[in-house]
Amino acid sequence: MKILLTGASGMVGRNILAHKDASDHEWLTPSSRELDLLNHSSVLRYMREHAPELVIHAAGVVGGIQANMANPVKFLVDNTLMGIHVLESAHASGVPNLLNLASSCMYPKDAENPLKESQVLTGALEPTNEGYALAKITASRLCEYISRTDAGRHYRTLIPCNLYGKYDKFDPKHSHMIPAVIRKLHEAARAEKASVDIWGDGTARREFMYAEDLADFIFYALPRLASMPQTLNVGLGQDYSINEYYQVIAQIVGFEGRFEHDLTKPVGMKRKLIDTTLLQEFGWNSKTSLTEGVRQTYSYFLKEAVND
Ligand SMILES: NC(=O)c1ccc[n+]([C@@H]2O[C@H](COP(=O)([O-])OP(=O)(O)OC[C@H]3O[C@@H](n4cnc5c(N)ncnc54)[C@H](OP(=O)(O)O)[C@@H]3O)[C@@H](O)[C@H]2O)c1
């Protein structure tokens, strides 16, 4: 298939292109400089000129709580516009298939765990990333409207849990939890530190999937978009406590000191686990264990990112 992949230089995009089945397809991978998704007419022209058979929309303005809180306008406006421009242009230029990447931030902040796809839009959003979540909800609803009103279009949304893996950002200013802990414990081990702080008591639970597994899901879904649920959670169906993540990472990077809990620091939500019932019915399960995923990510960090 001829596939347009937006966000090809990002963590998700690079894991897709590195997948063993990627060479079965022809890829269009414009950077933001070659195709700014904020420019609607450029996106429409690009789609008409290149006529992809499928679009994977993996571009976005992505960041943690601090970045979201500092730039709520950008997170809402850029992500909403990119979603509308990509979906609407694909629709207008006759692209039959599209896979849109959303995020579990779309779920209401007080929704009961595990989070089911039907719980989107059933309550107030987490205020710290509301703009980002609204943009993701808009794109996923637009996929649904297009698919419902045009039988020739299979536009689906997947909601991944948190991700980590190769091509992640390890720079402390931009990193998510797993790459941040890898760097912190790697540096503590090298400095032979006696202890490392964990914010809070470490009992909050999080679900992180190895990004290569998400790429694997995408290649599983590509020939099955017509039968894929309209909106589908993609995760492990299992979570770990923050303390467990620290223990696994410490073992892999060789940190032998103590953990001290700083109870004055914020810990965020107690739990965020997505429901994988529909995913299992669709016939896919993630394969990489936490230990194996962290081992691979650490090896990438040592080769490519230790000096960032
Ligand atoms: N990372 C996670 O834990 C996670 C979890 C759940 C869902 N997701 C979703 O997965 C998707 C990809 O995430 P990621 O972690 O791969 O993000 P990332 O590493 O930050 O990459 C973002 C990508 O978006 C592109 N982009 C940003 N603004 C653009 C614009 N105006 N025009 C064209 N391209 C633009 C960037 O292209 P350039 O480099 O060329 O600027 C880059 O390739 C996002 O939708 C995100 O919400 C991620």
The ligand as an SDF file (V2000), in Angstrom:
LIG
                    3D

 48 52  0  0  0  0  0  0  0  0999 V2000
    4.4080    9.1710   23.2680 N   0  0  0  0  0  0  0  0  0  0  0  0
    3.3940    8.6640   23.9630 C   0  0  0  0  0  0  0  0  0  0  0  0
    3.5430    8.1910   25.1150 O   0  0  0  0  0  0  0  0  0  0  0  0
    2.0120    8.6210   23.3450 C   0  0  0  0  0  0  0  0  0  0  0  0
    1.0020    7.9830   24.0560 C   0  0  0  0  0  0  0  0  0  0  0  0
   -0.2780    7.9420   23.5160 C   0  0  0  0  0  0  0  0  0  0  0  0
   -0.5300    8.5680   22.3040 C   0  0  0  0  0  0  0  0  0  0  0  0
    0.4660    9.1890   21.6250 N   0  0  0  0  0  0  0  0  0  0  0  0
    0.1190    9.8420   20.3540 C   0  0  0  0  0  0  0  0  0  0  0  0
    0.9370    9.3730   19.3000 O   0  0  0  0  0  0  0  0  0  0  0  0
    1.1950   10.4210   18.3720 C   0  0  0  0  0  0  0  0  0  0  0  0
    2.7040   10.5320   18.1520 C   0  0  0  0  0  0  0  0  0  0  0  0
    3.3580   10.7590   19.3880 O   0  0  0  0  0  0  0  0  0  0  0  0
    4.9650   10.7750   19.4920 P   0  0  0  0  0  0  0  0  0  0  0  0
    5.2940   10.4390   20.9010 O   0  0  0  0  0  0  0  0  0  0  0  0
    5.5400   10.0160   18.3640 O   0  0  0  0  0  0  0  0  0  0  0  0
    5.2510   12.3460   19.2920 O   0  0  0  0  0  0  0  0  0  0  0  0
    6.6570   13.0800   19.0190 P   0  0  0  0  0  0  0  0  0  0  0  0
    7.7870   12.1320   19.1930 O   0  0  0  0  0  0  0  0  0  0  0  0
    6.6500   14.3370   19.8360 O   0  0  0  0  0  0  0  0  0  0  0  0
    6.5710   13.4880   17.4710 O   0  0  0  0  0  0  0  0  0  0  0  0
    5.6590   14.4370   17.0190 C   0  0  0  0  0  0  0  0  0  0  0  0
    5.6370   14.4250   15.5090 C   0  0  0  0  0  0  0  0  0  0  0  0
    4.6270   15.3560   15.0730 O   0  0  0  0  0  0  0  0  0  0  0  0
    5.1730   16.1080   13.9920 C   0  0  0  0  0  0  0  0  0  0  0  0
    4.5540   17.4610   13.9330 N   0  0  0  0  0  0  0  0  0  0  0  0
    4.3640   18.3300   14.9590 C   0  0  0  0  0  0  0  0  0  0  0  0
    3.8300   19.4680   14.4880 N   0  0  0  0  0  0  0  0  0  0  0  0
    3.6790   19.3110   13.1450 C   0  0  0  0  0  0  0  0  0  0  0  0
    3.1850   20.1550   12.0970 C   0  0  0  0  0  0  0  0  0  0  0  0
    2.7360   21.4000   12.3290 N   0  0  0  0  0  0  0  0  0  0  0  0
    3.1760   19.6550   10.8340 N   0  0  0  0  0  0  0  0  0  0  0  0
    3.6400   18.4020   10.5700 C   0  0  0  0  0  0  0  0  0  0  0  0
    4.1140   17.5620   11.5160 N   0  0  0  0  0  0  0  0  0  0  0  0
    4.1340   18.0290   12.7930 C   0  0  0  0  0  0  0  0  0  0  0  0
    6.6730   16.2150   14.2680 C   0  0  0  0  0  0  0  0  0  0  0  0
    7.3160   16.4250   13.0210 O   0  0  0  0  0  0  0  0  0  0  0  0
    8.7290   17.2250   12.8520 P   0  0  0  0  0  0  0  0  0  0  0  0
    9.7340   16.5100   13.7120 O   0  0  0  0  0  0  0  0  0  0  0  0
    9.0360   17.1380   11.4020 O   0  0  0  0  0  0  0  0  0  0  0  0
    8.4590   18.6220   13.3470 O   0  0  0  0  0  0  0  0  0  0  0  0
    6.9530   14.8200   14.8550 C   0  0  0  0  0  0  0  0  0  0  0  0
    7.2390   13.9060   13.8160 O   0  0  0  0  0  0  0  0  0  0  0  0
    0.5570   11.6820   18.9530 C   0  0  0  0  0  0  0  0  0  0  0  0
   -0.6970   11.8670   18.3620 O   0  0  0  0  0  0  0  0  0  0  0  0
    0.3730   11.3420   20.4120 C   0  0  0  0  0  0  0  0  0  0  0  0
   -0.7380   12.0030   20.9680 O   0  0  0  0  0  0  0  0  0  0  0  0
    1.7440    9.2330   22.1160 C   0  0  0  0  0  0  0  0  0  0  0  0
  1  2  1  0
  2  3  2  0
  2  4  1  0
  4  5  1  0
  4 48  2  0
  5  6  2  0
  6  7  1  0
  7  8  2  0
  8  9  1  0
  8 48  1  0
  9 10  1  0
  9 46  1  0
 10 11  1  0
 11 12  1  0
 11 44  1  0
 12 13  1  0
 13 14  1  0
 14 15  2  0
 14 16  1  0
 14 17  1  0
 17 18  1  0
 18 19  2  0
 18 20  1  0
 18 21  1  0
 21 22  1  0
 22 23  1  0
 23 24  1  0
 23 42  1  0
 24 25  1  0
 25 26  1  0
 25 36  1  0
 26 27  1  0
 26 35  1  0
 27 28  2  0
 28 29  1  0
 29 30  1  0
 29 35  2  0
 30 31  1  0
 30 32  2  0
 32 33  1  0
 33 34  2  0
 34 35  1  0
 36 37  1  0
 36 42  1  0
 37 38  1  0
 38 39  2  0
 38 40  1  0
 38 41  1  0
 42 43  1  0
 44 45  1  0
 44 46  1  0
 46 47  1  0
M  CHG  2   8   1  16  -1
M  END
$$$$
